């Protein structure tokens, strides 16, 4: 009997992990995150310039907000102050219009205002995030640019 119960539970767990959950209605799941990340690659990222982001987002009941501030050092590498992330390279602020959860990954999409790199208004964006804390990934796509980020502080949960 114990083996049957375990097998049934395992089947339920595996099916839940692979079935997408559409989180775009009033009965949606919570998706939220915030913290600091380092951009490790992507398209449109500055060559040999470290980029640190402060990000935050929240989605519940079909509504949500997304914020991401990208900072770069104002001083060149190897010079005093080159480790200070003090120059605003890009700011994305927007409304999340849809969200999906696929196992340990969630994708949120919406419309944003972007300043700095890729500046514009009513700009579509999407972000794919892993659930977890430091070491997990966040990939932001906006204005034709892709920012592949590793979270160094904070967490994402859904």
Secondary structure, 3 states (H helix, E strand, C coil): CHHHHHHHHHHHHHHHHHCCEECCCCCCCCEEEEEEEEEEEEECCCCCCCEEEEEEEEEECCEEEEEEEEEEECCCCCCCCCCCEEEEEEEEEEEEEEEEEECCEEEEEEEEEEEECCCEEEEEEEEEEECECCCCEEEEEECCEEEEEEEEEEEEEC
